[in-house]
């Protein structure tokens, strides 16, 4: 099928998941019902938190035989939707994603760092919540640097997320689904506080 066959009545091109995966790096975005949707523009605290959370998970899961994926991995969450979670974690014994190509295997954990813009917050808390549960992601972590909260949602037998953990300070122990993992939130926020104040 040629690209001209993908033009809809509005004049915009509808992408397949394969075409979305093949887009060049400068064409960023997530795929929503065949349309390329603009991604959030992360600030430094967002990227710093991604790095810190990746380190926490990598130190725990890699020695156990699992893997951690970063924020540019393209995940097909349905037939016409593709997302790029900030982090994905696959436990030992789970089906692991391929070295290359579109990821069609649900991770055990997806992590999103919440951005302050209402559109981005709605996407993470409403749209992705529904998509990740339908895709079968067992745990969905929402890390909010503005509110300084971590929420862990766990997929129930009915296919819906239930609130497993909500914390702003102290230590998360036990961590649902992660035996022997301990997350020190006070240390996490103190590390974030090393950054300079935001400019006006």
C-alpha positions as CSV (number, residue, x, y, z in Angstrom):
1,X,0.0,0.0,0.0
2,X,1.4,3.4,-1.0
3,X,1.6,6.4,1.2
4,X,-1.1,8.1,-0.8
5,X,-3.5,5.3,0.3
6,X,-3.0,6.4,3.9
7,X,-4.4,9.9,3.4
8,X,-7.8,10.4,5.1
9,X,-10.5,12.9,4.3
10,X,-8.8,15.6,6.5
11,X,-5.8,15.4,4.2
12,X,-3.4,14.1,6.9
13,X,-1.6,10.8,6.7
14,X,-2.6,7.8,8.9
15,X,0.4,5.8,10.0
16,X,0.7,2.2,10.7
17,X,2.7,1.0,13.7
18,X,5.4,-0.2,11.4
19,X,5.6,3.2,9.7
20,X,5.6,4.9,13.1
21,X,8.6,2.8,14.2
22,X,10.5,3.6,11.0
23,X,10.1,7.4,11.4
24,X,13.4,9.3,11.6
25,X,14.5,10.5,15.1
26,X,13.6,14.1,14.3
27,X,9.9,13.1,13.8
28,X,9.1,12.5,17.5
29,X,5.7,11.7,18.9
30,X,3.5,8.8,19.9
31,X,0.9,7.1,17.7
32,X,-2.7,7.6,18.6
33,X,-5.3,6.0,16.3
34,X,-3.0,6.2,13.4
35,X,-2.0,9.9,14.0
36,X,1.3,11.2,15.3
37,X,0.6,13.0,18.6
38,X,3.1,15.5,19.9
39,X,5.0,14.4,22.9
40,X,5.7,16.3,26.0
41,X,8.9,18.4,26.0
42,X,10.8,17.1,29.0
43,X,12.7,19.5,31.3
44,X,15.9,18.6,33.1
45,X,14.2,17.4,36.3
46,X,12.1,15.0,34.2
47,X,15.2,13.6,32.5
48,X,17.1,13.5,35.8
49,X,14.3,11.5,37.4
50,X,14.2,9.1,34.5
51,X,17.9,8.5,35.0
52,X,17.6,8.0,38.7
53,X,14.6,5.6,38.4
54,X,16.5,3.7,35.7
55,X,19.4,3.3,38.1
56,X,17.2,2.1,40.9
57,X,15.5,-0.5,38.7
58,X,18.7,-1.5,36.9
59,X,20.6,-2.2,40.1
60,X,17.7,-4.4,41.3
61,X,16.5,-6.2,38.2
62,X,19.6,-6.8,36.0
63,X,21.4,-9.0,38.5
64,X,18.2,-11.0,38.7
65,X,18.1,-11.6,34.9
66,X,15.7,-8.8,33.9
67,X,16.1,-5.7,31.8
68,X,15.2,-2.0,31.8
69,X,14.3,0.1,28.8
70,X,14.6,3.8,28.3
71,X,12.2,6.5,27.1
72,X,12.7,6.1,23.3
73,X,11.6,2.5,23.1
74,X,8.5,2.3,20.9
75,X,5.8,0.1,22.4
76,X,2.7,-1.1,20.4
77,X,0.1,-1.0,23.1
78,X,-2.8,-1.7,20.7
79,X,-3.3,-2.2,16.9
80,X,-3.3,1.6,16.3
81,X,-1.6,3.1,19.3
82,X,2.1,3.3,20.1
83,X,3.6,4.8,23.2
84,X,7.0,5.5,24.6
85,X,7.0,5.0,28.4
86,X,9.7,6.9,30.3
87,X,10.9,3.5,31.6
88,X,10.0,-0.1,31.1
89,X,11.0,-3.0,33.3
90,X,11.0,-6.7,32.4
91,X,11.4,-9.2,35.2
92,X,13.4,-12.4,35.0
93,X,11.3,-15.1,33.5
94,X,9.2,-12.7,31.5
95,X,9.2,-12.6,27.7
96,X,11.8,-10.0,26.9
97,X,11.5,-7.4,24.1
98,X,13.5,-7.9,20.8
99,X,16.9,-6.2,20.3
100,X,15.4,-4.2,17.5
101,X,12.0,-3.4,16.2
102,X,8.7,-2.5,17.6
103,X,8.1,-3.8,21.1
104,X,4.9,-5.8,21.3
105,X,5.6,-7.5,24.6
106,X,4.0,-5.8,27.7
107,X,6.6,-5.0,30.3
108,X,6.0,-5.9,33.9
109,X,6.4,-2.2,34.9
110,X,5.9,1.0,33.0
111,X,7.0,4.3,34.6
112,X,5.8,7.7,33.6
113,X,7.4,10.9,35.1
114,X,4.5,13.4,35.3
115,X,5.0,16.7,33.6
116,X,3.2,19.8,34.9
117,X,1.3,20.7,31.8
118,X,-2.4,19.7,32.0
119,X,-2.4,18.0,28.6
120,X,0.6,15.9,29.6
121,X,-0.8,15.1,33.0
122,X,-4.1,14.0,31.5
123,X,-2.3,11.8,29.0
124,X,-0.4,9.9,31.7
125,X,-3.2,9.7,34.2
126,X,-6.1,9.0,31.9
127,X,-5.2,7.9,28.4
128,X,-2.1,5.8,29.2
129,X,-3.7,4.3,32.3
130,X,-6.5,2.8,30.1
131,X,-4.1,1.8,27.4
132,X,-1.5,0.2,29.7
133,X,-4.1,-1.8,31.6
134,X,-5.6,-3.1,28.3
135,X,-2.1,-4.0,27.1
136,X,-1.5,-6.0,30.2
137,X,1.2,-4.0,32.0
138,X,1.1,-5.4,35.5
139,X,2.4,-2.4,37.4
140,X,2.1,1.3,36.4
141,X,4.3,3.8,38.3
142,X,3.4,7.5,38.3
143,X,6.2,9.7,39.6
144,X,5.3,13.3,40.1
145,X,8.2,15.7,40.8
146,X,6.0,18.7,41.4
147,X,3.8,17.0,44.0
148,X,6.7,14.8,45.1
149,X,4.6,11.6,45.1
150,X,5.0,8.1,43.8
151,X,2.0,6.0,43.0
152,X,2.1,2.3,42.1
153,X,-0.9,0.9,40.4
154,X,-1.4,-2.9,40.1
155,X,-3.4,-4.6,37.4
156,X,-6.3,-6.5,39.0
157,X,-8.0,-9.7,37.9
158,X,-10.7,-7.6,36.2
159,X,-8.2,-5.9,34.0
160,X,-8.3,-2.6,35.9
161,X,-5.6,-0.9,37.9
162,X,-6.0,-0.7,41.7
163,X,-4.0,1.7,43.9
164,X,-1.3,-0.4,45.5
165,X,1.0,2.3,46.9
166,X,0.8,6.1,47.3
167,X,3.7,7.8,49.1
168,X,5.3,11.2,49.3
169,X,8.1,10.5,51.7
170,X,9.9,7.8,53.6
171,X,10.7,4.4,52.3
172,X,8.6,2.2,50.0
173,X,9.2,-1.3,51.4
174,X,7.9,-3.7,50.3
175,X,7.5,-2.6,46.7
176,X,4.6,-4.5,45.0
177,X,5.9,-7.2,42.7
178,X,9.6,-6.4,43.4
179,X,11.0,-8.6,46.2
180,X,13.8,-7.0,48.1
181,X,13.6,-3.7,46.2
182,X,13.5,-0.6,48.5
183,X,12.8,2.9,47.3
184,X,13.9,5.7,49.5
185,X,11.8,8.7,48.5
186,X,13.5,11.2,50.9
187,X,16.8,10.4,49.2
188,X,15.2,10.7,45.8
189,X,13.8,14.2,46.4
190,X,17.0,15.3,48.1
191,X,18.9,14.3,45.0
192,X,16.4,16.3,42.9
193,X,17.0,19.3,45.2
194,X,20.6,19.5,44.0
195,X,19.3,21.2,40.8
196,X,19.2,25.0,40.6
197,X,15.8,26.7,41.1
198,X,13.7,27.1,38.0
199,X,14.1,30.4,36.1
200,X,11.2,32.8,36.0
